[in-house]
Structures are given as structure tokens and as C-alpha cells.
Amino acid sequence: VIEDERVVGAVIAGDIVRARRGVVLACGGFEWDPDLCRAFLRGPIERPVSVSTNTGDGLRMAMRAGAALGNMREAWWYPTVDLPVDGELRPFQIMTHAGWPRCIMVNAQGKRFLNEATNYNASAAAFHVIDPDTMRLVNLPCWVIFDHDHFSRYGFGAVPGAEPVTPGDGGPEWMVSADDLRGLAEKLGIPTGALVSTVERWNSNVAGGRDPDFGRGEHAHDRWWGDPSFDRSTTASTLGPLETAPFHAARVRPGTIGTKGGPRTNAGAQVLDLGGEPIPGLFAAGNVMASCMGPGYGGAGGTLGPAIVFGYLAGRTAATAGQPVTAVAG
Ligand SMILES: Cc1cc2nc3c(=O)[nH]c(=O)nc-3n(C[C@H](O)[C@H](O)[C@H](O)COP(=O)(O)OP(=O)(O)OC[C@H]3O[C@@H](n4cnc5c(N)ncnc54)[C@H](O)[C@@H]3O)c2cc1C
């Protein structure tokens, strides 16, 4: 509700609720609105894993109030696999899992294309590579490939490794299995020779303790997120050969835990107009706003942390009659 260029309240369940200090937009991103995603994001999202009510209402309200927008191309990207949960298939974030030993990702050409142990958000850069001739995404579709030792030891996402696996007919619907890599490639419709040579190269590099192709295991992050039962000062917590039949695959779909573009704010969480001035009475915090993290991800809590900080700043600024808390903002 805007009166005399000031946000003075909001319509909640049909009633106007007036605000003495201001209105804080804290209603999440726009990842569940396919049109907004198509209009703004730098890559596709097939599987948002946040609450489905995040449909961009806050973004629309901010735009109506004349807000300047920022970081609109970005989301907290997260590769997913559809897995059975409570009797139905649901998207499950798998990037951490894909970085454990005996597991790689390949594209439709049967080739690896990223460090599978990198952080989930950064992995999107590999998924968004475009072939300039065809304008198609080079690395989608994509499959995660793992051997039976991996599955027995770790399960997969929400699926315990003890679950019986029958390669071929009768296997679980989320997983494709075969007794050898050629059979697996045939079932996936990717070149058999390419998949076999990708795995052979991977296994030989693993035997040498290095991934010269994508540097998996070279960063402390890769090793830390690997299998904790290995020595994390070595690459063994993330590198491991694919050698034990049957071999398994699951389709990877691009997902997100939320978008992170929206109205720009100052360091007091006040929403800015197109001229860079605060819109009186309007604040934003969390995924609804233009994230201060830009395209990046700072590590565990890197999403919740800034949301909480800007929620705090919005409250403080509103309580101090609209003066941004510049000392806190640094
Ligand atoms: C599966 C999953 C795992 C995660 N794990 C981590 C983690 O380990 N660490 C971490 O830091 N972050 C994690 N995150 C990210 C973190 O949860 C989000 O960044 C954070 O919840 C964003 O907070 P928010 O308040 O901006 O939005 P949300 O928490 O998404 O809340 C927005 C709320 O607004 C409501 N809403 C939307 N429109 C309206 C409307 N018109 N009126 C009223 N209400 C509305 C929505 O229903 C929703 O409840 C994870 C996210 C997911 C999905």
C-alpha cells in the first residue's frame, strides 16, 4: 500500500494492514515462477527444491513500488536427482554426494565436464556452457555415474545402499543400472566408447592420486566434503575408481534452493528506487532482495547468514526512523 510515495502497509488476506515503521519484503525468491525464471536467470531451472510458494510476489511488489533491481541472473544453483521419498519421486540435492569417491558426472557425449566435488552453486558455471553454433547447453542433459561399491557404501541421496538393485528390468525407476559400462551407455543413449574411455581415464588418474582434467581434490573444500572416513589431507576422500559392477546412473536436473536477485537495497536494508534513493517505508531481506553475495557462495550458511543479517538491519533501520545503520554496514 503506497500513499504519497511512501509504503505504508500491505494487503494481507484481503485486509489492509498499516505499518507505522515500514514493510519488510521477506517472501523469498521467484524460482517457482517459470516466466520470471525464463525472463531473468542465466540458466535453466527444472527442479526448484524450496517451498513452492516462492513465486516472486516480493519481486512484483518491489517493481510496482519502483525499485531498482540487481543480481537478477543469479540463483543459489543446485544440481538435483529425482529420488523416491515417501512413495513419490522428488528432487534431491546431490552435489555433495557426487563428490564422494567412485562417482562422476558425464554429459550426453559421455564426457566429464566439471570438478564434481566443487561447491553446488559454482557447479552451475559448467552447466551453463553454451555451444555457439547450436546455442544449446553443452552439458545438459547430464548423468551422475557410480559403481556398486559407491552405492553399497553410501546409498544415494535419500536412498539407502542396502536397497536391492536389479540391473535392467525391475530396477528402481530413478536409477539405470547395467552389468558393464557399455551396457550402461547404451541404456542412457550416450556413445559407448566415450563413456568407457572417460571411466578408464578417470580410473587411471585416480590411481595416480590426481585429477589433471578438473582438479578434483586439489581444494580443501573438495576434500572436506568428501568421505570423512578417509584422510582429508589427501585426495582419497573424493577420488575413487569406478570398477565394481553393476554400474549405475541417474539423470541430473538443474535445480535451485532459491533465486537471489531482486530489489537493490542499501546497507540498512532499505529498498532503493531507480535513482538510488531509498523508497520510504520499504525494506527487503533474504532471497527476495539483490543478494550481497553476487554470483558466489561463501560456504555453509552462506545463504541463511546474509538473510538473517539483512533482516536484522531492516528492523534496526525501521526502528531508527529510516536511518541506515552505516556503522554496521562497514
Ligand atoms: C532444501 C534446502 C536446504 C537448504 N540448506 C541450507 C543450509 O544448509 N544452509 C543455509 O545457509 N541455507 C540453506 N538453504 C537456503 C535457505 O533455506 C534460504 O536461503 C532461506 O530460507 C531464504 O530465506 P527467505 O526468508 O528469504 O525465504 P524463504 O525461507 O524461502 O521464505 C519465504 C517465505 O515467504 C512466503 N511467501 C511467498 N510469497 C508470499 C506472499 N505473497 N505472502 C506471504 N508469504 C509469502 C513463502 O511461502 C515462504 O514461506 C537451503 C534451502 C533449501 C530449499
Ligand as a Chemical Component Dictionary entry (heavy atoms), coordinates in Angstrom:
data_LIG
# 
_chem_comp.id                   LIG 
_chem_comp.type                 NON-POLYMER 
_chem_comp.pdbx_formal_charge   0 
_chem_comp.three_letter_code    LIG 
# 
loop_
_chem_comp_atom.comp_id 
_chem_comp_atom.atom_id 
_chem_comp_atom.alt_atom_id 
_chem_comp_atom.type_symbol 
_chem_comp_atom.charge 
_chem_comp_atom.model_Cartn_x 
_chem_comp_atom.model_Cartn_y 
_chem_comp_atom.model_Cartn_z 
_chem_comp_atom.pdbx_ordinal 
LIG C1  C1  C 0 16.414 -27.917 0.818  1  
LIG C2  C2  C 0 17.147 -26.678 1.240  2  
LIG C3  C3  C 0 18.296 -26.779 2.021  3  
LIG C4  C4  C 0 18.971 -25.620 2.421  4  
LIG N1  N1  N 0 20.077 -25.727 3.200  5  
LIG C5  C5  C 0 20.704 -24.598 3.647  6  
LIG C6  C6  C 0 21.829 -24.671 4.535  7  
LIG O1  O1  O 0 22.256 -25.756 4.918  8  
LIG N2  N2  N 0 22.420 -23.505 4.922  9  
LIG C7  C7  C 0 21.977 -22.283 4.505  10 
LIG O2  O2  O 0 22.547 -21.259 4.880  11 
LIG N3  N3  N 0 20.911 -22.183 3.661  12 
LIG C8  C8  C 0 20.277 -23.308 3.235  13 
LIG N4  N4  N 0 19.216 -23.218 2.390  14 
LIG C9  C9  C 0 18.819 -21.885 1.891  15 
LIG C10 C10 C 0 17.956 -21.143 2.879  16 
LIG O3  O3  O 0 16.940 -22.005 3.375  17 
LIG C11 C11 C 0 17.331 -19.945 2.167  18 
LIG O4  O4  O 0 18.373 -19.149 1.630  19 
LIG C12 C12 C 0 16.491 -19.136 3.121  20 
LIG O5  O5  O 0 15.424 -19.921 3.621  21 
LIG C13 C13 C 0 15.922 -17.904 2.443  22 
LIG O6  O6  O 0 15.143 -17.234 3.385  23 
LIG P1  P1  P 0 13.963 -16.285 2.942  24 
LIG O7  O7  O 0 13.272 -15.864 4.193  25 
LIG O8  O8  O 0 14.493 -15.239 2.036  26 
LIG O9  O9  O 0 12.997 -17.168 2.046  27 
LIG P2  P2  P 0 12.195 -18.500 2.415  28 
LIG O10 O10 O 0 12.804 -19.210 3.578  29 
LIG O11 O11 O 0 12.057 -19.230 1.125  30 
LIG O12 O12 O 0 10.796 -17.972 2.911  31 
LIG C14 C14 C 0 9.961  -17.189 2.067  32 
LIG C15 C15 C 0 8.556  -17.366 2.592  33 
LIG O13 O13 O 0 7.710  -16.358 2.014  34 
LIG C16 C16 C 0 6.463  -16.942 1.750  35 
LIG N5  N5  N 0 5.753  -16.155 0.744  36 
LIG C17 C17 C 0 5.942  -16.071 -0.595 37 
LIG N6  N6  N 0 5.069  -15.214 -1.159 38 
LIG C18 C18 C 0 4.301  -14.721 -0.138 39 
LIG C19 C19 C 0 3.227  -13.797 -0.075 40 
LIG N7  N7  N 0 2.770  -13.170 -1.167 41 
LIG N8  N8  N 0 2.687  -13.545 1.144  42 
LIG C20 C20 C 0 3.148  -14.146 2.248  43 
LIG N9  N9  N 0 4.154  -15.033 2.257  44 
LIG C21 C21 C 0 4.737  -15.315 1.083  45 
LIG C22 C22 C 0 6.811  -18.327 1.259  46 
LIG O14 O14 O 0 5.701  -19.174 1.402  47 
LIG C23 C23 C 0 7.940  -18.701 2.223  48 
LIG O15 O15 O 0 7.452  -19.307 3.382  49 
LIG C24 C24 C 0 18.504 -24.350 1.994  50 
LIG C25 C25 C 0 17.352 -24.263 1.218  51 
LIG C26 C26 C 0 16.680 -25.409 0.838  52 
LIG C27 C27 C 0 15.441 -25.273 -0.021 53 
# 
loop_
_chem_comp_bond.comp_id 
_chem_comp_bond.atom_id_1 
_chem_comp_bond.atom_id_2 
_chem_comp_bond.value_order 
_chem_comp_bond.pdbx_ordinal 
LIG C1  C2  SING 1  
LIG C2  C3  SING 2  
LIG C2  C26 DOUB 3  
LIG C3  C4  DOUB 4  
LIG C4  N1  SING 5  
LIG C4  C24 SING 6  
LIG N1  C5  DOUB 7  
LIG C5  C6  SING 8  
LIG C5  C8  SING 9  
LIG C6  O1  DOUB 10 
LIG C6  N2  SING 11 
LIG N2  C7  SING 12 
LIG C7  O2  DOUB 13 
LIG C7  N3  SING 14 
LIG N3  C8  DOUB 15 
LIG C8  N4  SING 16 
LIG N4  C9  SING 17 
LIG N4  C24 SING 18 
LIG C9  C10 SING 19 
LIG C10 O3  SING 20 
LIG C10 C11 SING 21 
LIG C11 O4  SING 22 
LIG C11 C12 SING 23 
LIG C12 O5  SING 24 
LIG C12 C13 SING 25 
LIG C13 O6  SING 26 
LIG O6  P1  SING 27 
LIG P1  O7  DOUB 28 
LIG P1  O8  SING 29 
LIG P1  O9  SING 30 
LIG O9  P2  SING 31 
LIG P2  O10 DOUB 32 
LIG P2  O11 SING 33 
LIG P2  O12 SING 34 
LIG O12 C14 SING 35 
LIG C14 C15 SING 36 
LIG C15 O13 SING 37 
LIG C15 C23 SING 38 
LIG O13 C16 SING 39 
LIG C16 N5  SING 40 
LIG C16 C22 SING 41 
LIG N5  C17 SING 42 
LIG N5  C21 SING 43 
LIG C17 N6  DOUB 44 
LIG N6  C18 SING 45 
LIG C18 C19 SING 46 
LIG C18 C21 DOUB 47 
LIG C19 N7  SING 48 
LIG C19 N8  DOUB 49 
LIG N8  C20 SING 50 
LIG C20 N9  DOUB 51 
LIG N9  C21 SING 52 
LIG C22 O14 SING 53 
LIG C22 C23 SING 54 
LIG C23 O15 SING 55 
LIG C24 C25 DOUB 56 
LIG C25 C26 SING 57 
LIG C26 C27 SING 58 
# 
